[in-house]
Amino acid sequence: MTAFDRLKAILDLFRQTGEPHRKLKKKSKRQSAAAIFRGTGEDCELLLITSRDTGRWIVPKGWIEDDEDGAAAAIRETWEEAGLIGEALPGGPIGHYRYIKHRARRRDALCDVDVYLLRLLEECDRWPECDERRRKWFPVATAIGLVDEEGLKDVIREAFLYVKAA
């Protein structure tokens, strides 16, 4: 993603609803994401995975299915995309961010993402999308530098402060 693309994506988030944007669906879509940390203090790391389409570094996230709440979706997405088994910490989402999902064959979608903090229980060698994505643990400062979405960077910072204080 070029600097121009990043700027365009940020400006799109502030576009007035009455302003035409042919490629963007008007109603936002809900997604759920997971922030999974391991280690303590300065040795604390955050799990990132690559997106399937562009290879960008992201946290596990996806659509919330009809039969699940946001925490259940975050747990499911973490298994499918990263091969981690975890449990959501109580208290609901740790944060929220908004981004525009660019889709080649359909209209772009404005997505509202709730991020849940998950406790790592198990890391598996094989998982549903292991041939489509990479997963890697990064020091938190490095992870923040690797993700593109400014809102997600803010959520990671807040989540890290919470994890450090716990």
KOLZAMAR-411731 format. One record per residue: x negated, y, z negated of N, C-alpha, C in turn. Coordinates in steps of 0.05 Angstrom, whole numbers, padded with zeros to 5 digits. Layout:
# residues N
site n.x->X n.y->Y n.z->Z ca.x->X ca.y->Y ca.z->Z c.x->X c.y->Y c.z->Z;
...
This chain:
# residues 166
site n.x->-00017 n.y->-00023 n.z->00000 ca.x->00000 ca.y->00000 ca.z->00000 c.x->-00018 c.y->00025 c.z->00000;
site n.x->-00014 n.y->00042 n.z->00019 ca.x->-00030 ca.y->00066 ca.z->00021 c.x->-00021 c.y->00087 c.z->00001;
site n.x->-00037 n.y->00108 n.z->-00002 ca.x->-00029 ca.y->00130 ca.z->-00020 c.x->-00004 c.y->00143 c.z->-00010;
site n.x->-00001 n.y->00145 n.z->00016 ca.x->00024 ca.y->00157 ca.z->00028 c.x->00048 c.y->00140 c.z->00021;
site n.x->00045 n.y->00114 n.z->00023 ca.x->00067 ca.y->00095 ca.z->00017 c.x->00075 c.y->00098 c.z->-00013;
site n.x->00055 n.y->00100 n.z->-00030 ca.x->00061 ca.y->00103 ca.z->-00059 c.x->00076 c.y->00129 c.z->-00064;
site n.x->00067 n.y->00151 n.z->-00052 ca.x->00080 ca.y->00177 ca.z->-00055 c.x->00109 c.y->00175 c.z->-00045;
site n.x->00113 n.y->00163 n.z->-00022 ca.x->00140 ca.y->00161 ca.z->-00011 c.x->00158 c.y->00145 c.z->-00029;
site n.x->00147 n.y->00123 n.z->-00041 ca.x->00163 ca.y->00106 ca.z->-00059 c.x->00171 c.y->00122 c.z->-00084;
site n.x->00152 n.y->00138 n.z->-00094 ca.x->00159 ca.y->00154 ca.z->-00118 c.x->00179 c.y->00175 c.z->-00111;
site n.x->00176 n.y->00189 n.z->-00089 ca.x->00196 ca.y->00209 ca.z->-00081 c.x->00224 c.y->00197 c.z->-00076;
site n.x->00224 n.y->00173 n.z->-00065 ca.x->00250 ca.y->00159 ca.z->-00061 c.x->00265 c.y->00155 c.z->-00087;
site n.x->00251 n.y->00150 n.z->-00109 ca.x->00264 ca.y->00146 ca.z->-00134 c.x->00279 c.y->00171 c.z->-00144;
site n.x->00271 n.y->00194 n.z->-00135 ca.x->00283 ca.y->00219 ca.z->-00144 c.x->00302 c.y->00231 c.z->-00123;
site n.x->00306 n.y->00217 n.z->-00101 ca.x->00324 ca.y->00226 ca.z->-00080 c.x->00353 c.y->00229 c.z->-00091;
site n.x->00366 n.y->00250 n.z->-00084 ca.x->00393 ca.y->00254 ca.z->-00093 c.x->00412 c.y->00234 c.z->-00080;
site n.x->00432 n.y->00225 n.z->-00095 ca.x->00450 ca.y->00204 ca.z->-00085 c.x->00465 c.y->00213 c.z->-00060;
site n.x->00470 n.y->00239 n.z->-00057 ca.x->00484 ca.y->00249 ca.z->-00034 c.x->00466 c.y->00252 c.z->-00010;
site n.x->00440 n.y->00251 n.z->-00014 ca.x->00421 ca.y->00254 ca.z->00008 c.x->00418 c.y->00228 c.z->00024;
site n.x->00419 n.y->00230 n.z->00050 ca.x->00419 ca.y->00205 ca.z->00065 c.x->00392 c.y->00190 c.z->00063;
site n.x->00394 n.y->00165 n.z->00061 ca.x->00371 ca.y->00147 ca.z->00062 c.x->00380 c.y->00122 c.z->00074;
site n.x->00378 n.y->00120 n.z->00100 ca.x->00390 ca.y->00098 ca.z->00116 c.x->00382 c.y->00070 c.z->00106;
site n.x->00357 n.y->00067 n.z->00097 ca.x->00348 ca.y->00041 ca.z->00091 c.x->00352 c.y->00032 c.z->00062;
site n.x->00363 n.y->00050 n.z->00045 ca.x->00366 ca.y->00044 ca.z->00017 c.x->00395 c.y->00039 c.z->00010;
site n.x->00400 n.y->00016 n.z->-00003 ca.x->00427 ca.y->00010 ca.z->-00013 c.x->00433 c.y->00030 c.z->-00035;
site n.x->00458 n.y->00039 n.z->-00036 ca.x->00465 ca.y->00060 ca.z->-00055 c.x->00466 c.y->00051 c.z->-00084;
site n.x->00476 n.y->00027 n.z->-00089 ca.x->00478 ca.y->00018 ca.z->-00117 c.x->00452 c.y->00003 c.z->-00125;
site n.x->00442 n.y->00009 n.z->-00149 ca.x->00417 ca.y->-00005 ca.z->-00157 c.x->00423 c.y->-00034 c.z->-00165;
site n.x->00403 n.y->-00050 n.z->-00162 ca.x->00405 ca.y->-00079 ca.z->-00169 c.x->00390 c.y->-00083 c.z->-00195;
site n.x->00399 n.y->-00102 n.z->-00211 ca.x->00386 ca.y->-00108 ca.z->-00236 c.x->00366 c.y->-00131 c.z->-00233;
site n.x->00343 n.y->-00128 n.z->-00244 ca.x->00323 ca.y->-00149 ca.z->-00245 c.x->00313 c.y->-00151 c.z->-00274;
site n.x->00299 n.y->-00174 n.z->-00279 ca.x->00288 ca.y->-00179 ca.z->-00305 c.x->00259 c.y->-00187 c.z->-00301;
site n.x->00241 n.y->-00177 n.z->-00319 ca.x->00213 ca.y->-00183 ca.z->-00317 c.x->00202 c.y->-00192 c.z->-00344;
site n.x->00178 n.y->-00203 n.z->-00343 ca.x->00165 ca.y->-00212 ca.z->-00368 c.x->00137 c.y->-00200 c.z->-00371;
site n.x->00131 n.y->-00192 n.z->-00395 ca.x->00104 ca.y->-00184 ca.z->-00402 c.x->00094 c.y->-00205 c.z->-00421;
site n.x->00073 n.y->-00219 n.z->-00414 ca.x->00062 ca.y->-00240 ca.z->-00430 c.x->00033 c.y->-00233 c.z->-00436;
site n.x->00027 n.y->-00231 n.z->-00462 ca.x->00000 ca.y->-00225 ca.z->-00471 c.x->-00012 c.y->-00249 c.z->-00485;
site n.x->-00039 n.y->-00251 n.z->-00484 ca.x->-00053 ca.y->-00271 ca.z->-00500 c.x->-00077 c.y->-00257 c.z->-00513;
site n.x->-00086 n.y->-00268 n.z->-00535 ca.x->-00109 ca.y->-00257 ca.z->-00549 c.x->-00100 c.y->-00235 c.z->-00568;
site n.x->-00120 n.y->-00223 n.z->-00581 ca.x->-00114 ca.y->-00202 ca.z->-00601 c.x->-00133 c.y->-00178 c.z->-00597;
site n.x->-00125 n.y->-00156 n.z->-00608 ca.x->-00143 ca.y->-00132 ca.z->-00608 c.x->-00153 c.y->-00125 c.z->-00580;
site n.x->-00179 n.y->-00119 n.z->-00579 ca.x->-00191 ca.y->-00111 ca.z->-00554 c.x->-00194 c.y->-00135 c.z->-00534;
site n.x->-00191 n.y->-00159 n.z->-00544 ca.x->-00192 ca.y->-00183 ca.z->-00527 c.x->-00165 c.y->-00191 c.z->-00516;
site n.x->-00145 n.y->-00174 n.z->-00520 ca.x->-00118 ca.y->-00180 ca.z->-00511 c.x->-00117 c.y->-00178 c.z->-00480;
site n.x->-00103 n.y->-00197 n.z->-00468 ca.x->-00101 ca.y->-00198 ca.z->-00439 c.x->-00071 c.y->-00200 c.z->-00431;
site n.x->-00065 n.y->-00190 n.z->-00407 ca.x->-00038 ca.y->-00191 ca.z->-00396 c.x->-00038 c.y->-00208 c.z->-00371;
site n.x->-00018 n.y->-00225 n.z->-00368 ca.x->-00016 ca.y->-00242 ca.z->-00344 c.x->-00004 c.y->-00225 c.z->-00321;
site n.x->-00018 n.y->-00226 n.z->-00298 ca.x->-00007 ca.y->-00215 ca.z->-00273 c.x->-00006 c.y->-00237 c.z->-00252;
site n.x->00013 n.y->-00234 n.z->-00234 ca.x->00015 ca.y->-00253 ca.z->-00211 c.x->00015 c.y->-00236 c.z->-00186;
site n.x->00010 n.y->-00249 n.z->-00163 ca.x->00012 ca.y->-00235 ca.z->-00138 c.x->00040 c.y->-00237 c.z->-00127;
site n.x->00049 n.y->-00216 n.z->-00113 ca.x->00074 ca.y->-00218 ca.z->-00099 c.x->00070 c.y->-00236 c.z->-00074;
site n.x->00092 n.y->-00248 n.z->-00065 ca.x->00089 ca.y->-00266 ca.z->-00042 c.x->00084 c.y->-00251 c.z->-00016;
site n.x->00097 n.y->-00228 n.z->-00013 ca.x->00095 ca.y->-00214 ca.z->00013 c.x->00070 c.y->-00198 c.z->00017;
site n.x->00061 n.y->-00182 n.z->-00003 ca.x->00038 ca.y->-00165 ca.z->00001 c.x->00013 c.y->-00173 c.z->-00015;
site n.x->00017 n.y->-00191 n.z->-00034 ca.x->-00006 ca.y->-00198 ca.z->-00051 c.x->-00013 c.y->-00178 c.z->-00072;
site n.x->00006 n.y->-00158 n.z->-00077 ca.x->00001 ca.y->-00139 ca.z->-00098 c.x->00003 c.y->-00153 c.z->-00126;
site n.x->-00011 n.y->-00142 n.z->-00145 ca.x->-00009 ca.y->-00152 ca.z->-00173 c.x->00016 c.y->-00141 c.z->-00186;
site n.x->00032 n.y->-00160 n.z->-00197 ca.x->00057 ca.y->-00153 ca.z->-00211 c.x->00060 c.y->-00171 c.z->-00235;
site n.x->00080 n.y->-00166 n.z->-00251 ca.x->00088 ca.y->-00184 ca.z->-00273 c.x->00110 c.y->-00202 c.z->-00261;
site n.x->00114 n.y->-00226 n.z->-00273 ca.x->00136 ca.y->-00243 ca.z->-00263 c.x->00163 c.y->-00228 c.z->-00266;
site n.x->00178 n.y->-00228 n.z->-00244 ca.x->00204 ca.y->-00214 ca.z->-00245 c.x->00222 c.y->-00225 c.z->-00223;
site n.x->00248 n.y->-00219 n.z->-00226 ca.x->00266 ca.y->-00228 ca.z->-00205 c.x->00295 c.y->-00222 c.z->-00213;
site n.x->00313 n.y->-00231 n.z->-00195 ca.x->00341 ca.y->-00226 ca.z->-00199 c.x->00352 c.y->-00242 c.z->-00222;
site n.x->00372 n.y->-00230 n.z->-00235 ca.x->00386 ca.y->-00243 ca.z->-00257 c.x->00409 c.y->-00259 c.z->-00245;
site n.x->00410 n.y->-00284 n.z->-00250 ca.x->00431 ca.y->-00301 ca.z->-00239 c.x->00456 c.y->-00299 c.z->-00256;
site n.x->00479 n.y->-00307 n.z->-00244 ca.x->00505 ca.y->-00304 ca.z->-00256 c.x->00507 c.y->-00316 c.z->-00284;
site n.x->00495 n.y->-00339 n.z->-00288 ca.x->00498 ca.y->-00353 ca.z->-00313 c.x->00477 c.y->-00346 c.z->-00335;
site n.x->00462 n.y->-00325 n.z->-00331 ca.x->00441 ca.y->-00319 ca.z->-00350 c.x->00440 c.y->-00289 c.z->-00358;
site n.x->00428 n.y->-00284 n.z->-00381 ca.x->00423 ca.y->-00256 ca.z->-00389 c.x->00395 c.y->-00249 c.z->-00380;
site n.x->00387 n.y->-00224 n.z->-00386 ca.x->00360 ca.y->-00215 ca.z->-00378 c.x->00337 c.y->-00231 c.z->-00389;
site n.x->00339 n.y->-00238 n.z->-00415 ca.x->00317 ca.y->-00253 ca.z->-00427 c.x->00315 c.y->-00281 c.z->-00414;
site n.x->00337 n.y->-00294 n.z->-00409 ca.x->00336 ca.y->-00320 ca.z->-00396 c.x->00325 c.y->-00318 c.z->-00368;
site n.x->00331 n.y->-00297 n.z->-00354 ca.x->00320 ca.y->-00293 ca.z->-00327 c.x->00290 c.y->-00289 c.z->-00328;
site n.x->00280 n.y->-00273 n.z->-00348 ca.x->00252 ca.y->-00269 ca.z->-00351 c.x->00237 c.y->-00295 c.z->-00356;
site n.x->00249 n.y->-00312 n.z->-00373 ca.x->00237 ca.y->-00338 ca.z->-00380 c.x->00236 c.y->-00355 c.z->-00355;
site n.x->00258 n.y->-00356 n.z->-00340 ca.x->00259 ca.y->-00373 ca.z->-00315 c.x->00239 c.y->-00363 c.z->-00294;
site n.x->00239 n.y->-00336 n.z->-00290 ca.x->00220 ca.y->-00325 ca.z->-00270 c.x->00191 c.y->-00330 c.z->-00277;
site n.x->00185 n.y->-00329 n.z->-00303 ca.x->00158 ca.y->-00335 ca.z->-00312 c.x->00150 c.y->-00363 c.z->-00306;
site n.x->00168 n.y->-00382 n.z->-00310 ca.x->00162 ca.y->-00410 ca.z->-00303 c.x->00159 c.y->-00413 c.z->-00272;
site n.x->00179 n.y->-00403 n.z->-00257 ca.x->00178 ca.y->-00407 ca.z->-00228 c.x->00154 c.y->-00394 c.z->-00215;
site n.x->00148 n.y->-00369 n.z->-00223 ca.x->00127 ca.y->-00354 ca.z->-00209 c.x->00099 c.y->-00357 c.z->-00221;
site n.x->00097 n.y->-00363 n.z->-00247 ca.x->00071 ca.y->-00364 ca.z->-00260 c.x->00064 c.y->-00390 c.z->-00273;
site n.x->00083 n.y->-00408 n.z->-00276 ca.x->00077 ca.y->-00433 ca.z->-00289 c.x->00073 c.y->-00432 c.z->-00319;
site n.x->00084 n.y->-00411 n.z->-00332 ca.x->00082 ca.y->-00408 ca.z->-00361 c.x->00109 c.y->-00414 c.z->-00373;
site n.x->00108 n.y->-00427 n.z->-00396 ca.x->00132 ca.y->-00432 ca.z->-00412 c.x->00130 c.y->-00413 c.z->-00436;
site n.x->00151 n.y->-00397 n.z->-00440 ca.x->00150 ca.y->-00378 ca.z->-00461 c.x->00177 c.y->-00374 c.z->-00474;
site n.x->00178 n.y->-00359 n.z->-00495 ca.x->00204 ca.y->-00352 ca.z->-00508 c.x->00204 c.y->-00322 c.z->-00511;
site n.x->00228 n.y->-00311 n.z->-00508 ca.x->00231 ca.y->-00282 ca.z->-00510 c.x->00231 c.y->-00274 c.z->-00539;
site n.x->00216 n.y->-00252 n.z->-00545 ca.x->00216 ca.y->-00242 ca.z->-00573 c.x->00243 c.y->-00228 c.z->-00578;
site n.x->00253 n.y->-00229 n.z->-00602 ca.x->00279 ca.y->-00216 ca.z->-00608 c.x->00278 c.y->-00186 c.z->-00605;
site n.x->00301 n.y->-00174 n.z->-00601 ca.x->00303 ca.y->-00145 ca.z->-00599 c.x->00309 c.y->-00134 c.z->-00572;
site n.x->00312 n.y->-00151 n.z->-00552 ca.x->00319 ca.y->-00142 ca.z->-00526 c.x->00295 c.y->-00133 c.z->-00510;
site n.x->00299 n.y->-00119 n.z->-00488 ca.x->00277 ca.y->-00111 ca.z->-00471 c.x->00257 c.y->-00092 c.z->-00485;
site n.x->00232 n.y->-00095 n.z->-00479 ca.x->00211 ca.y->-00078 ca.z->-00490 c.x->00209 c.y->-00052 c.z->-00475;
site n.x->00220 n.y->-00052 n.z->-00450 ca.x->00219 ca.y->-00028 ca.z->-00433 c.x->00235 c.y->-00032 c.z->-00408;
site n.x->00234 n.y->-00011 n.z->-00392 ca.x->00250 ca.y->-00010 ca.z->-00367 c.x->00235 c.y->00006 c.z->-00346;
site n.x->00236 n.y->-00002 n.z->-00321 ca.x->00226 ca.y->00015 ca.z->-00300 c.x->00243 c.y->00012 c.z->-00275;
site n.x->00239 n.y->00029 n.z->-00256 ca.x->00255 ca.y->00030 ca.z->-00231 c.x->00235 c.y->00030 c.z->-00208;
site n.x->00242 n.y->00015 n.z->-00187 ca.x->00225 ca.y->00016 ca.z->-00162 c.x->00243 c.y->00010 c.z->-00138;
site n.x->00232 n.y->00014 n.z->-00115 ca.x->00246 ca.y->00008 ca.z->-00090 c.x->00234 c.y->-00017 c.z->-00078;
site n.x->00251 n.y->-00038 n.z->-00075 ca.x->00242 ca.y->-00063 ca.z->-00063 c.x->00245 c.y->-00060 c.z->-00033;
site n.x->00223 n.y->-00060 n.z->-00019 ca.x->00223 ca.y->-00058 ca.z->00010 c.x->00227 c.y->-00085 c.z->00022;
site n.x->00248 n.y->-00087 n.z->00039 ca.x->00255 ca.y->-00113 ca.z->00052 c.x->00256 c.y->-00109 c.z->00082;
site n.x->00242 n.y->-00127 n.z->00096 ca.x->00240 ca.y->-00124 ca.z->00125 c.x->00266 c.y->-00129 c.z->00140;
site n.x->00281 n.y->-00149 n.z->00131 ca.x->00305 ca.y->-00158 ca.z->00146 c.x->00331 c.y->-00146 c.z->00136;
site n.x->00330 n.y->-00133 n.z->00112 ca.x->00354 ca.y->-00121 ca.z->00101 c.x->00347 c.y->-00093 c.z->00091;
site n.x->00368 n.y->-00080 n.z->00082 ca.x->00363 ca.y->-00053 ca.z->00071 c.x->00346 c.y->-00054 c.z->00046;
site n.x->00329 n.y->-00034 n.z->00042 ca.x->00314 ca.y->-00032 ca.z->00018 c.x->00333 c.y->-00030 c.z->-00005;
site n.x->00324 n.y->-00039 n.z->-00029 ca.x->00341 ca.y->-00039 ca.z->-00052 c.x->00328 c.y->-00024 c.z->-00076;
site n.x->00343 n.y->-00007 n.z->-00088 ca.x->00334 ca.y->00006 ca.z->-00113 c.x->00339 c.y->-00013 c.z->-00136;
site n.x->00317 n.y->-00020 n.z->-00150 ca.x->00319 ca.y->-00040 ca.z->-00171 c.x->00313 c.y->-00028 c.z->-00198;
site n.x->00331 n.y->-00034 n.z->-00218 ca.x->00327 ca.y->-00028 ca.z->-00246 c.x->00317 c.y->-00053 c.z->-00260;
site n.x->00294 n.y->-00052 n.z->-00272 ca.x->00281 ca.y->-00075 ca.z->-00283 c.x->00278 c.y->-00072 c.z->-00313;
site n.x->00290 n.y->-00091 n.z->-00328 ca.x->00286 ca.y->-00093 ca.z->-00357 c.x->00263 c.y->-00112 c.z->-00362;
site n.x->00243 n.y->-00104 n.z->-00378 ca.x->00220 ca.y->-00120 ca.z->-00383 c.x->00222 c.y->-00132 c.z->-00412;
site n.x->00219 n.y->-00158 n.z->-00413 ca.x->00221 ca.y->-00173 ca.z->-00438 c.x->00193 c.y->-00182 c.z->-00446;
site n.x->00187 n.y->-00181 n.z->-00472 ca.x->00162 ca.y->-00190 ca.z->-00483 c.x->00165 c.y->-00220 c.z->-00489;
site n.x->00148 n.y->-00237 n.z->-00477 ca.x->00150 ca.y->-00266 ca.z->-00481 c.x->00126 c.y->-00275 c.z->-00497;
site n.x->00131 n.y->-00294 n.z->-00515 ca.x->00110 ca.y->-00308 ca.z->-00530 c.x->00102 c.y->-00332 c.z->-00513;
site n.x->00076 n.y->-00335 n.z->-00507 ca.x->00066 ca.y->-00357 ca.z->-00491 c.x->00067 c.y->-00383 c.z->-00508;
site n.x->00080 n.y->-00404 n.z->-00497 ca.x->00081 ca.y->-00430 ca.z->-00510 c.x->00063 c.y->-00450 c.z->-00495;
site n.x->00063 n.y->-00449 n.z->-00469 ca.x->00048 ca.y->-00468 ca.z->-00453 c.x->00041 c.y->-00457 c.z->-00425;
site n.x->00017 n.y->-00464 n.z->-00416 ca.x->00008 ca.y->-00456 ca.z->-00389 c.x->00004 c.y->-00482 c.z->-00373;
site n.x->00020 n.y->-00485 n.z->-00351 ca.x->00020 ca.y->-00509 ca.z->-00335 c.x->00002 c.y->-00507 c.z->-00311;
site n.x->-00008 n.y->-00530 n.z->-00302 ca.x->-00026 ca.y->-00530 ca.z->-00278 c.x->-00010 c.y->-00529 c.z->-00252;
site n.x->00014 n.y->-00539 n.z->-00252 ca.x->00031 ca.y->-00539 ca.z->-00228 c.x->00058 c.y->-00526 c.z->-00235;
site n.x->00069 n.y->-00510 n.z->-00216 ca.x->00095 ca.y->-00497 ca.z->-00221 c.x->00108 c.y->-00493 c.z->-00193;
site n.x->00134 n.y->-00485 n.z->-00193 ca.x->00148 ca.y->-00483 ca.z->-00167 c.x->00134 c.y->-00466 c.z->-00146;
site n.x->00122 n.y->-00444 n.z->-00153 ca.x->00111 ca.y->-00426 ca.z->-00133 c.x->00080 c.y->-00425 c.z->-00134;
site n.x->00068 n.y->-00446 n.z->-00144 ca.x->00039 ca.y->-00446 ca.z->-00147 c.x->00024 c.y->-00444 c.z->-00120;
site n.x->00036 n.y->-00453 n.z->-00098 ca.x->00023 ca.y->-00451 ca.z->-00072 c.x->00028 c.y->-00424 c.z->-00058;
site n.x->00045 n.y->-00407 n.z->-00070 ca.x->00052 ca.y->-00382 ca.z->-00058 c.x->00041 c.y->-00357 c.z->-00073;
site n.x->00032 n.y->-00361 n.z->-00097 ca.x->00022 ca.y->-00339 ca.z->-00114 c.x->-00003 c.y->-00346 c.z->-00128;
site n.x->-00018 n.y->-00325 n.z->-00136 ca.x->-00040 ca.y->-00328 ca.z->-00154 c.x->-00032 c.y->-00317 c.z->-00182;
site n.x->-00043 n.y->-00328 n.z->-00202 ca.x->-00039 ca.y->-00317 ca.z->-00229 c.x->-00066 c.y->-00313 c.z->-00242;
site n.x->-00068 n.y->-00292 n.z->-00258 ca.x->-00093 ca.y->-00287 ca.z->-00271 c.x->-00088 c.y->-00270 c.z->-00296;
site n.x->-00104 n.y->-00275 n.z->-00317 ca.x->-00103 ca.y->-00259 ca.z->-00341 c.x->-00124 c.y->-00237 c.z->-00338;
site n.x->-00115 n.y->-00212 n.z->-00345 ca.x->-00132 ca.y->-00189 ca.z->-00343 c.x->-00132 c.y->-00174 c.z->-00369;
site n.x->-00155 n.y->-00161 n.z->-00376 ca.x->-00154 ca.y->-00142 ca.z->-00398 c.x->-00133 c.y->-00121 c.z->-00393;
site n.x->-00120 n.y->-00112 n.z->-00413 ca.x->-00096 ca.y->-00095 ca.z->-00409 c.x->-00103 c.y->-00070 c.z->-00393;
site n.x->-00125 n.y->-00057 n.z->-00398 ca.x->-00132 ca.y->-00033 ca.z->-00383 c.x->-00136 c.y->-00040 c.z->-00353;
site n.x->-00148 n.y->-00062 n.z->-00347 ca.x->-00151 ca.y->-00071 ca.z->-00320 c.x->-00124 c.y->-00077 c.z->-00307;
site n.x->-00107 n.y->-00090 n.z->-00321 ca.x->-00080 ca.y->-00097 ca.z->-00311 c.x->-00065 c.y->-00071 c.z->-00304;
site n.x->-00066 n.y->-00052 n.z->-00321 ca.x->-00052 ca.y->-00026 ca.z->-00316 c.x->-00063 c.y->-00014 c.z->-00290;
site n.x->-00089 n.y->-00015 n.z->-00286 ca.x->-00100 ca.y->-00004 ca.z->-00261 c.x->-00093 c.y->-00019 c.z->-00236;
site n.x->-00086 n.y->-00045 n.z->-00239 ca.x->-00080 ca.y->-00061 ca.z->-00215 c.x->-00051 c.y->-00059 c.z->-00206;
site n.x->-00032 n.y->-00053 n.z->-00224 ca.x->-00004 ca.y->-00052 ca.z->-00215 c.x->00001 c.y->-00025 c.z->-00201;
site n.x->00019 n.y->-00025 n.z->-00182 ca.x->00026 ca.y->-00001 ca.z->-00167 c.x->00047 c.y->00016 c.z->-00179;
site n.x->00068 n.y->00004 n.z->-00191 ca.x->00091 ca.y->00019 ca.z->-00201 c.x->00083 c.y->00035 c.z->-00226;
site n.x->00086 n.y->00061 n.z->-00225 ca.x->00080 ca.y->00078 ca.z->-00248 c.x->00096 c.y->00071 c.z->-00272;
site n.x->00122 n.y->00065 n.z->-00267 ca.x->00140 ca.y->00058 ca.z->-00290 c.x->00131 c.y->00033 c.z->-00303;
site n.x->00121 n.y->00013 n.z->-00288 ca.x->00112 ca.y->-00012 ca.z->-00300 c.x->00086 c.y->-00007 c.z->-00316;
site n.x->00069 n.y->00011 n.z->-00306 ca.x->00045 ca.y->00018 ca.z->-00322 c.x->00053 c.y->00028 c.z->-00349;
site n.x->00073 n.y->00046 n.z->-00350 ca.x->00082 ca.y->00057 ca.z->-00376 c.x->00093 c.y->00035 c.z->-00394;
site n.x->00108 n.y->00016 n.z->-00383 ca.x->00120 ca.y->-00005 ca.z->-00399 c.x->00097 c.y->-00023 c.z->-00410;
site n.x->00077 n.y->-00029 n.z->-00394 ca.x->00055 ca.y->-00045 ca.z->-00403 c.x->00041 c.y->-00032 c.z->-00426;
site n.x->00036 n.y->-00006 n.z->-00424 ca.x->00023 ca.y->00009 ca.z->-00446 c.x->00039 c.y->00007 c.z->-00472;
site n.x->00066 n.y->00011 n.z->-00470 ca.x->00083 ca.y->00010 ca.z->-00493 c.x->00083 c.y->-00018 c.z->-00505;
site n.x->00085 n.y->-00038 n.z->-00488 ca.x->00086 ca.y->-00066 ca.z->-00497 c.x->00060 c.y->-00073 c.z->-00511;
site n.x->00037 n.y->-00064 n.z->-00500 ca.x->00011 ca.y->-00069 ca.z->-00513 c.x->00010 c.y->-00057 c.z->-00541;
site n.x->00020 n.y->-00033 n.z->-00543 ca.x->00020 ca.y->-00020 ca.z->-00570 c.x->00037 c.y->-00036 c.z->-00589;
site n.x->00059 n.y->-00047 n.z->-00580 ca.x->00076 ca.y->-00063 ca.z->-00597 c.x->00061 c.y->-00089 c.z->-00605;
site n.x->00048 n.y->-00102 n.z->-00586 ca.x->00034 ca.y->-00127 ca.z->-00591 c.x->00011 c.y->-00122 c.z->-00610;
site n.x->-00004 n.y->-00100 n.z->-00607 ca.x->-00026 ca.y->-00093 ca.z->-00625 c.x->-00017 c.y->-00088 c.z->-00653;
site n.x->00007 n.y->-00076 n.z->-00656 ca.x->00017 ca.y->-00070 ca.z->-00682 c.x->00028 c.y->-00094 c.z->-00697;
site n.x->00036 n.y->-00114 n.z->-00682 ca.x->00049 ca.y->-00138 ca.z->-00694 c.x->00029 c.y->-00155 c.z->-00708;
